Amino acid sequence: MWEFTGPRTIIFGKESLEYLKEIKGERALVITDKVIRRLGFVDKIANYLREGGISIRVFDEVEPDPSTETVSKAARIAMDYNPDWIVALGGGSSIDVAKATWVLYERPDIKVDEISPLVDLGLRKKARLICIPTTSGSGSDASWAIVVTNTKEQRKMELASKEIFADICILEPQLTSTMPPELIADTGIDALANGIEAYVSQWRNDFSDALSIKAIQLVFEYLPKAYKNPQDEIAREKMQNAATMAGLAFSNSQLGVVHATAHAIGGLFKIPHGRAIATVLPWVMEYNAMEAMERYAEIAKAIGIQARTQRQAVENLIKATRKLIEEMGEPASIEEMGMSWEEYKKSLEKLVERAMESTGTIADPRAPSKEDFRRLFTYAFKGRRVDLQ
């Protein structure tokens, strides 16, 4: 038996923010970062909510790769303010903080690291959640996942619960118009990886497949357009849709070794998530190819790649992925980001340990060993093609 779940309502397209006028409630806590506030997006959201009679309080201290300390601080504000809506406004970091804050607000008796599919959270007794993404990548607005950083351990915690799907997800293309090209690239590659991993996951299903394939098609077609011309309204809207579709897909299948390795790298070295994804995605595809040959070949066909055999189709797909990553100005290796091998090698065993702990190992097409991860991390550093069979 399968269960497909997601946000209760998704509003998308131009002028989607108008929907906020219809929200009923008394108080909303908006969780965001200082850049988003400085851009005037918070005021825009607040005006719509106030028009519906809702008062506003803002927490704007979310940082990239947000920490558990930030979540705790936001949760204290929520408990003091007593909102009936939590509004996440921003990229994946703001949305993850909002989700975790919502849980701690409703359940002050538990800790952040206790959020799990196995724990009955009993949410929606105090508040509901609205997610409004301003980037097009993580799919966090439509997912059941939370990623926050334990700064003491330099470890990204992968948390999840089907209770934390948003009540309302609003995709307003206008809000992505200020994204610089490098952020478009980082987030777009993340969306691509989300779609690919969901499609080859051992827990895939017909519904996640449909969303995965469409998301992948949209990324290959529209990410280069959005990157070259951030003011391309159609490209922005399509990328926003792609990111949310991929988020829905992996929440109903599973992510894999790409995210296991990228989370380990990002947690230890503070590398932006999408950039870490870019350095490992092609290698993991090669690693998984023998176990997921047919699935990768289907992706290749869906994006118009011609080939005589499945193997050739997969090889061409990996080449196309590398080419897209290069076109986006993403580094082909960790070494390109200025890190020395000596420095990186010191952390190699810790990277392996972090990756082995990741939920990304559960449903990946291959069950990775420690030696597999050592090789993957080494290839990601050097950016040189090595036989992964």
N, C-alpha and C positions, 0 to 999 in steps of 0.2 A: 504493500500500500504506500502511495506517495502523497505528500501534502505540498501544494504550491502556495506560498504566502508572499505578501509584499505590502507596500503602503496601501492604506484604505482608499485614498483618492490621489490621483496624479493630475495636476493641471499643467498644461504645456502650451507653448506658442506665445506670440506677442500679446502684451497686456495681461499676462497671467496674474500679475500682482493685484489686479482689480478684484480677484477672488477674496483677498484678505478683508474686503469690506463686508463680506457675508459671514465672517467668523463671529460667533457668539461667545462672550465671556466677559471677565472683569479685569484681569491682569495678565500681562504677557512678559516673560523674561526673555529678552533677545540676547543670544550668545553669539559673539562674533570676535573679530580682531580689530586692532586699531587702524589698519589700512582700509578695511572695508568701511569702517565708521568715517574715516577721513574722506573717502570717496563720496560720501553722502547717501550711501545705500541704506544705512540704518534709519536716517530721517525719512527716506522714502517709504520704508516698511512701516515705520511708526505712524506716519500720516494716514496710511490706509487703515491700520488697526484702530487708531483713535477715531477715525470716521465711523467705525462700527461701535464705538463706545468703550474701547478697551484701553486701559492705562498701561504705560510701558516703563520697564526698567531695563538697563543695558549692562551686560558684562562684556567688556571688549579686551580682555587680557589673554586671549587664546594665542599661543605661539605655534610655530611649525613643530611637528612631532610633539604634540602636547603631553604634558606630564600629569601624573596622578595628583600632584600638588595643585595644579591648575583646576582639575576637576573638583577637588575638595573645596577649593576656594569658591568656585561657582556654585557648588551645592549649598554652602553656607548662606550665600546670598539668596538662593532660591528658598531656603527654609525661612529666612527672615522676611522675604517678600510675599511668599505664599501665592505664586501664580497658578492660574488654571490652564495656561498655555506656555510651553517652552518652544521658542522659535530659534532654530539654528540657521544662521545666515553666514555663508562663507564657503570655503573649500572643505575638504575632508576633515581637516583638523578641527574646525569649528563645529562641524556636524558631529564628530565623534565625542567632543567635549559635551555638547548638548545632550546627546544620548546618555552618556555616563552620568551627567548631572541629574537628568530626569530620574534615573534609577535610584541614585542616592537620596534625592528629594522625596521620592515615594517610599523608599526603603532605607531609612537612616540606620537600620540595624545591621546592614551588610557593608562590606568593603568592595572597592572597585574590582579587585581581582577575583571576587566571588561571583561575578556576573557570568552565567553559564547557561547553556541550553538545558542543563539538568536541574536548575534552580527555578522554582516557581516564584516569579517576582511580584505578581499581582498588581501590575501597573494600571494606570488610568483611574485610580481612586481620587487622585488630587489634580492631575493635569494630563494634557495630551500634547503631542509633538507635531510641529510643523518644520519641515526641512526646505530651505531655499538655497540651493547651491549657486555659487558664483564662479565656479570652475567646472570643467568638463573632464573628469577623470576618475576619481575614486569610486563613484557610484554609491558613496556612503548614504546619500539621501534616500536610496531605495533598498538599502541592505539591512541585514540583521547583525552586522558586525560593528565592533568598536575596536580601534587600535589606539592605545595610549602608552606612553613611555614610562617605565620605571627608571628614573634617572640614576638612582644609586647603583642599579645593576646594569645600566646601559642596555636595557632590554625592552623591545616593543612587546607589549602584551596583546595577544589576540583574543578578544572577548566576543561573545555572541549570545543572543537570545531572540527567539522569534517574537517575543513581546515588545521588542524595541523598534519594530518597523514603524515608520512615521504614520500618523493619522492622515496627514496631508503633505504631499510633495509638490512644490511649485517650481516649474522650470521656466524662468523668464529670460529669454535670450539677451535682453538688454543688459543684464547683470554681468555677462561675460565679456562685454565690449572693452573693458579696461585691462584685460589680461595681456601681459607682454608676451612676445613670441616664445621666450624660453619657458614660460609657465604653460602656454598652450601646448608646447612640445612635451614637457614633463607629464602633464595630466593626460594628454592624449595617448601617450604610450602606455600609461597605466590602464586606461580604458581598454586598449587593445589587448593587453595581457589578461585583464579580467575576462574578456570575452573568449580568448583562446583557451585559458585554463578551465573555464566553465564548460567549454565544448568537449574537451578531452578528459574531463574528470570521470572517474569511475562511478560517481553518483549522478551523472547526467540523466536527463529525461527529455521527453519530447518538448515539453514547454520551455525548459531552460535552453534546449538546442535552438529553438526558433529565435529566442531573444539573443543568444550568443552570436549566431550567424549574422543576424541583421546588424548587431552592434559592430562586428568585425568589418562587414561591408561598408558601413558608414564611416568608420575610422579610416580605412584605406582610401576612400574617396574624398572625404572632407577634411581630414586633419591637415594634409598639405595646403589646402586652400585657406583654412583658418590660420595656419602658421604664416603663410606668405602675405595674407591680407586680413589682419584681425578685425577689420570693419565689415567683412563679408557676413551679412546677417544670416544668410541661408546656411553657410558653413558653420557658424556659431550655433545655430539652432539644431542642426543635425548632429553636431558633436555633443551637445548637451543631452539630446535624446539617446545617443549611443552610450554615453557614460551611464545613464540611468538604466537603460536596458541591460547593460553588462552587469551592473550592480544587482539587478533583479535576478539575472541568470545565475551568477555565482552564489547568491544567497539560497538558491534552490538546487544547487549542485555542490560545488565546492571549489576553492582555489587550490593551487598546488605548489610545486617546488619552486616556481618562479618567485612567488611571494614569500615562501619560507627563507630563501636565500636573500631576497631584497630586504626583508624586515631585519634580518641579522646584520646585514651591511649598514643599513640606515641607522639602526639602533646604536651600533658601536662607533660609527664614523660621522654621524650627522649629515649623511648625504641625502638630498631630497629624494622622496620615495620614487617618483617617476624616473629619475636619473639612475637610481639603483636598479630599477626594473629594466631599463634599457641595457645595462651592462650584462645582465644575466639571461634575458629572454631568449635570444637565439641559441645560447648554449643549452638551456633546459629543453628547448624544442628538439635539438639534436639528441640530447640524452633520452628523451621520451619517444623518439621516432619509431624505434623497433616495436614498442608496445602500443603505439597509437598511430601507426602508419595510415590506416584507413581514415581515421578522424581528421588528421592533418590534411590528407589528400582531399577530403570533402571541403575543408576550409579553402584550400587552394582553388578548387573548382568554383566555389561560391564567389571568389573575388576575380574570377576570369583568367586564372593561370592555366595555360595549356601544357599538357604533358602526355607522354606515351605510356608511362607506368606510374604506379603509386609512389614509388621511391623518387622518381624524377619530380613528381608533383610536390612532394614534401621538400625536396632539396630546393626547388624553385620558390616555394613558400618561405623557407628560411632566408633565402637570398633576398626576397622581396621585403621581408621584415627587417633585415639588416639595412637594406637600401632606405627604407622609410625612416629608420632610426638615424641614419647618417644625414638624410635630408632635413631632419628636424634639428640638426646641430647637436645631437646627443653624443656623449663620449662613447667610444666603442670599447672602452676598458676603464677599470678603476685607475690604472696607472696614468691614463690621460688626465685625470683630475688632480694630478700633482703628488700622489702618494708614492712613497718609496716601497720597494719590495721588502726591505728590512723591517720597516714599520708595520707593514701589512702582515708579514709572516708571523710576527709576535702575537697577533690576534687570531691566527688561523684556526687554532683549536677552539677558541671561544666562539668563533663564527660557526664552526661545525656544531658545537654544542647547542647554540641558539637555534640553528636550523633544524636540528633533530627534535627539538621541543615543539616545533611549530605544528599547528593543525594542518598546514599545507602538505604534510607528508601522508595524511590519512587516505586521501582519495586520488592522489596523483597516479598516472598510468603505470609508473614504476615505483617500487618501494625503495627509497634511497638508503644506502648504507653510509656510515661515516666516511669511508673512503670515497664514495661517490660525491659527497659534499665537498671533501677536500679538493677533488679534481675540479668540480664546478667553480668553487671559489678561486682556484688557481687560474682557470681559464678566463674567468671574469676579470681578474686582475691584469693578465697579460694581453687579453684580446686576440690571442692567436688560436687558430683552429687546431684542435687536437681530437683524435679519434675517441669518441665517447661510447663506443659499443661495449 
